[in-house]
Amino acid sequence: MEFYNVNDGNKFPKIALGTVDLKGAKGVQSIKTALRNGYELIDTSTNYNNEGAVGKAIRELNIPREHIQVSSKLPGANHEYDKAIDAIQESLYRIGIDYFDKYLIHWPLPKRDNYVEAWQALVDAQKFGLIKTIGVSNFLLEHLDRIIEATGVTPATNQIERHPYFNNLDLHQANKDRGILTEAWSPLGRELNDLLENKVLAEIAKKHDKSIAQVIIRWNIQTGILVNVKSGQLEHQIENIDVFDFELTHEEMELINQLDKGKEGLVEGQDPREYEEFD
């Protein structure tokens, strides 16, 4: 596994296991399978309702704490400062760990307008030793600049929607300009099922004797992006991290970038300016 360095001196694997929908006993087994086969960073969230499954998988494998990294996210219901501190502690208790390696604000929810207060809570939670690296998720340029100006602290990462139909390159560049590592969620398109059947991607994959999923993951890595990719199946988990033995050409990277559909490529209902999280 290769790693990215972030602006606070810590480092993270270039590929993380996304855990949306990995719940219950099946979720525990899927997470254990991933951890046995090379994954070192687990991405969860209070909103995924599976922090308990993540913790149980870690305990059952008896993995030394220094050999695994756990990332979770703060839900909108807890953006107020005191609620945020309590929520972070409760998440740690559910998973059964003493600190998060990385912790993010899940959505800015600008209509509620409490995300600056939530960010201050993460800044302080890092000082308290509850979190090693703090970041955000789905933050646009105006949200980033506001929290940086208000607190003087720049997020280490910003996890955003990113796949070939919505490449989000402008926001990635804005992150990069501020020293923020971009993370990708739904890199394989989530509900955009035809992405894994795209003819351009299929041709590129054929040239490298790789799958379309591997090409997409490699495209992200060569753009300097940490990829959060979910799979509960052993075959796909192994395939998704087998991407360090080939390189896409400049021309291939551009062909993939040209698949972008702009806002039409957004997962429905996931515009950060409009998104309203249910409590």
Phi, psi and omega per residue, in radians:
M1 nan 2.440 3.052
E2 -1.756 2.816 -3.005
F3 -2.254 2.697 2.962
Y4 -1.862 2.451 2.953
N5 -1.569 2.457 3.103
V6 -1.998 3.027 -2.908
N7 -1.254 -0.102 3.102
D8 -1.802 0.117 3.106
G9 1.667 -0.139 3.103
N10 -1.514 2.988 3.117
K11 -2.431 2.667 -3.095
F12 -2.402 2.581 3.069
P13 -1.006 2.626 -3.134
K14 -1.273 -0.268 3.105
I15 -2.271 2.268 3.079
A16 -2.027 2.711 3.020
L17 -1.491 1.980 2.986
G18 -1.313 2.542 -3.013
T19 -2.173 0.242 3.079
V20 -0.939 2.278 3.097
D21 1.289 0.030 3.036
L22 -1.579 1.685 -3.020
K23 -2.314 2.884 3.044
G24 1.056 -2.780 -3.083
A25 -1.090 -0.686 3.109
K26 -1.116 -0.701 3.108
G27 -1.102 -0.737 3.103
V28 -1.019 -0.807 -3.117
Q29 -1.134 -0.687 3.128
S30 -1.126 -0.746 -3.142
I31 -1.168 -0.723 3.087
K32 -1.063 -0.735 3.131
T33 -1.053 -0.757 3.134
A34 -1.114 -0.767 -3.117
L35 -1.136 -0.570 3.104
R36 -1.246 -0.361 -2.972
N37 -2.040 0.526 2.917
G38 1.952 -0.163 3.103
Y39 -1.377 2.410 -3.128
E40 -2.153 -0.222 -3.132
L41 -2.132 2.145 -3.140
I42 -1.914 2.177 -3.120
D43 -1.844 2.024 3.120
T44 -2.269 -2.995 3.122
S45 -2.861 2.623 3.017
T46 -0.989 -0.650 -3.128
N47 -1.206 -0.283 3.107
Y48 -1.404 -0.219 -3.133
N49 0.976 0.694 3.140
N50 -2.458 0.327 3.110
E51 -1.077 -0.560 3.086
G52 -1.127 -0.709 3.118
A53 -1.136 -0.694 3.094
V54 -1.060 -0.824 -3.137
G55 -1.099 -0.720 -3.135
K56 -1.129 -0.702 3.111
A57 -1.067 -0.754 3.140
I58 -1.119 -0.771 -3.117
R59 -1.154 -0.727 -3.089
E60 -1.175 -0.509 3.099
L61 -1.519 -0.216 3.124
N62 0.942 0.807 -3.120
I63 -1.359 2.293 3.048
P64 -0.987 2.379 -3.041
R65 -0.963 -0.627 -3.088
E66 -1.270 -0.131 -3.109
H67 -1.785 0.123 3.116
I68 -2.482 2.523 3.083
Q69 -2.080 2.376 -3.104
V70 -2.120 2.260 3.108
S71 -2.127 2.362 3.067
S72 -2.380 -3.086 -2.991
K73 -2.468 2.574 -3.132
L74 -1.537 2.181 3.107
P75 -1.354 2.785 -3.093
G76 -1.074 -0.508 3.141
A77 -1.091 -0.281 -3.068
N78 -2.065 0.553 3.131
H79 -1.280 -0.382 3.084
E80 -1.173 2.536 -2.960
Y81 -0.910 -0.996 -3.078
D82 -1.112 -0.679 3.111
K83 -1.125 -0.638 -3.135
A84 -1.147 -0.806 3.127
I85 -1.052 -0.775 3.117
D86 -1.096 -0.726 -3.086
A87 -1.138 -0.686 3.101
I88 -1.075 -0.802 3.137
Q89 -1.114 -0.737 3.141
E90 -1.111 -0.669 3.094
S91 -1.106 -0.716 3.094
L92 -1.084 -0.733 3.131
Y93 -1.113 -0.726 -3.131
R94 -1.091 -0.739 -3.123
I95 -1.351 -0.528 3.139
G96 1.527 0.609 3.100
I97 -2.190 2.871 -3.073
D98 -1.622 -0.321 -3.129
Y99 -2.732 2.725 2.984
F100 -1.619 2.410 3.016
D101 -1.240 -0.566 3.114
K102 -2.645 2.438 -3.129
Y103 -2.521 2.347 -3.012
L104 -2.158 2.690 2.856
I105 -1.386 2.164 -2.968
H106 -1.161 -0.812 3.117
W107 -2.473 2.589 3.095
P108 -1.257 -0.557 -3.118
L109 0.832 1.080 -3.028
P110 -1.078 -0.415 3.114
K111 -1.193 -0.485 3.061
R112 -1.440 -0.567 3.016
D113 1.071 0.740 3.052
N114 -2.040 0.166 -3.001
Y115 -1.235 -0.424 3.065
V116 -1.196 -0.737 3.088
E117 -1.096 -0.697 3.101
A118 -1.122 -0.711 3.137
W119 -1.135 -0.680 3.099
Q120 -1.083 -0.632 3.096
A121 -1.110 -0.712 3.107
L122 -1.163 -0.695 3.094
V123 -1.010 -0.795 -3.122
D124 -1.264 -0.654 3.108
A125 -1.073 -0.578 3.062
Q126 -1.151 -0.719 3.105
K127 -1.140 -0.595 3.140
F128 -1.296 -0.180 -3.128
G129 1.562 0.167 3.142
L130 -1.403 -0.404 -3.078
I131 -2.433 2.410 3.053
K132 -1.494 -0.792 -3.109
T133 -2.232 2.304 -3.134
I134 -1.967 2.511 -3.131
G135 -2.703 -2.941 -3.105
V136 -2.367 3.012 3.124
S137 -2.480 2.352 3.107
N138 1.132 0.435 3.095
F139 -1.517 2.296 3.051
L140 -1.581 3.084 -3.045
L141 -0.965 -0.792 -3.084
E142 -1.152 -0.557 3.114
H143 -1.253 -0.727 3.121
L144 -1.059 -0.891 -3.066
D145 -1.129 -0.571 -3.136
R146 -1.188 -0.771 -3.119
I147 -1.252 -0.574 3.107
I148 -1.157 -0.772 3.129
E149 -1.139 -0.687 -3.070
A150 -1.248 -0.572 -3.008
T151 -2.060 -0.300 -3.071
G152 1.329 0.147 -3.108
V153 -2.048 2.192 -3.138
T154 -1.639 2.298 3.078
P155 -0.999 2.619 3.078
A156 -1.421 -0.603 -3.124
T157 -2.428 2.749 3.020
N158 -2.368 1.938 -3.118
Q159 -1.548 2.115 -3.021
I160 -2.326 2.803 3.030
E161 -1.141 2.331 -3.053
R162 -2.830 2.011 3.075
H163 -2.753 2.995 -3.047
P164 -1.043 -0.463 3.107
Y165 -1.462 -0.210 3.057
F166 -2.556 1.458 -2.965
N167 -1.368 -0.296 2.990
N168 0.946 0.606 -3.048
L169 -1.152 -0.573 3.140
D170 -1.124 -0.754 3.127
L171 -1.227 -0.643 3.053
H172 -1.029 -0.745 3.132
Q173 -1.154 -0.680 3.091
A174 -1.082 -0.733 3.057
N175 -1.032 -0.855 -3.092
K176 -1.044 -0.729 3.138
D177 -1.067 -0.457 -3.116
R178 -1.756 0.127 3.134
G179 1.313 0.443 -3.106
I180 -1.821 2.283 3.069
L181 -1.362 2.259 3.069
T182 -1.450 2.347 2.962
E183 -1.943 2.592 3.115
A184 -1.902 2.257 2.923
W185 -1.881 2.700 -3.041
S186 0.880 0.847 -3.098
P187 -1.114 -0.382 -3.131
L188 -1.711 0.166 2.977
G189 1.714 -0.183 3.091
R190 0.925 -1.817 -3.069
E191 -1.463 -0.073 3.136
L192 -1.549 1.250 -2.938
N193 -1.059 -0.500 -3.083
D194 -1.272 -0.141 3.112
L195 -1.021 -0.684 -3.118
L196 -1.387 0.103 3.053
E197 -2.130 0.122 -3.073
N198 -1.078 2.333 -3.042
K199 -1.187 -0.652 3.110
V200 -1.108 -0.820 3.131
L201 -1.145 -0.653 3.139
A202 -1.113 -0.682 3.139
E203 -1.175 -0.740 3.100
I204 -1.113 -0.772 -3.139
A205 -1.051 -0.725 -3.136
K206 -1.071 -0.702 -3.134
K207 -1.085 -0.575 -3.075
H208 -1.762 0.036 -3.084
D209 0.971 0.792 3.125
K210 -2.256 2.974 3.068
S211 -1.492 2.872 3.067
I212 -1.067 -0.715 3.115
A213 -1.020 -0.750 3.134
Q214 -1.125 -0.662 3.108
V215 -1.113 -0.755 3.139
I216 -1.123 -0.746 3.123
I217 -1.114 -0.738 3.120
R218 -1.128 -0.691 3.085
W219 -1.003 -0.747 3.090
N220 -1.111 -0.832 -3.090
I221 -1.090 -0.731 3.134
Q222 -1.221 -0.264 3.034
T223 -1.549 -0.072 3.126
G224 1.497 0.606 -3.030
I225 -2.098 2.376 3.046
L226 -1.372 2.285 -3.023
V227 -1.853 2.129 3.025
N228 -1.748 1.825 -3.054
V229 -2.127 2.258 -3.069
K230 -1.712 2.376 2.918
S231 -2.763 2.391 3.064
G232 -1.699 -0.047 -3.065
Q233 -1.817 2.345 -3.098
L234 -0.957 -0.819 -3.091
E235 -0.996 -0.793 -3.122
H236 -1.283 -0.617 3.105
Q237 -1.049 -0.781 3.124
I238 -1.166 -0.753 3.137
E239 -1.042 -0.728 -3.029
N240 -1.182 -0.399 3.091
I241 -1.793 0.037 3.105
D242 -1.599 1.108 -3.028
V243 -2.287 0.246 -3.071
F244 -1.809 0.186 -3.117
D245 -1.981 0.247 3.059
F246 -2.611 2.886 -3.116
E247 -2.451 2.349 3.085
L248 -1.369 2.508 3.100
T249 -1.320 2.895 3.071
H250 -1.011 -0.735 -3.129
E251 -1.116 -0.703 3.120
E252 -1.173 -0.690 3.091
M253 -1.051 -0.741 -3.128
E254 -1.183 -0.678 3.099
L255 -1.055 -0.704 3.118
I256 -1.189 -0.741 3.107
N257 -1.026 -0.599 -3.095
Q258 -1.273 -0.146 3.073
L259 -1.333 -0.151 -3.081
D260 -0.992 2.371 3.115
K261 -1.923 0.186 -3.098
G262 1.091 -2.535 -3.091
K263 -1.106 -0.380 3.083
E264 -1.138 -0.376 -3.141
G265 -1.519 -0.127 3.105
L266 -1.055 2.482 2.938
V267 -1.075 2.303 -3.022
E268 -0.934 2.263 3.071
G269 1.421 0.186 -3.034
Q270 -1.920 0.409 3.067
D271 -1.285 2.088 -3.061
P272 -1.049 -0.400 3.131
R273 -1.341 -0.420 -3.051
E274 -1.956 -0.341 -3.010
Y275 -1.056 2.311 3.069
E276 -2.125 1.974 -3.103
E277 -1.372 2.366 3.069
F278 -1.369 2.380 3.116
D279 -1.343 nan nan
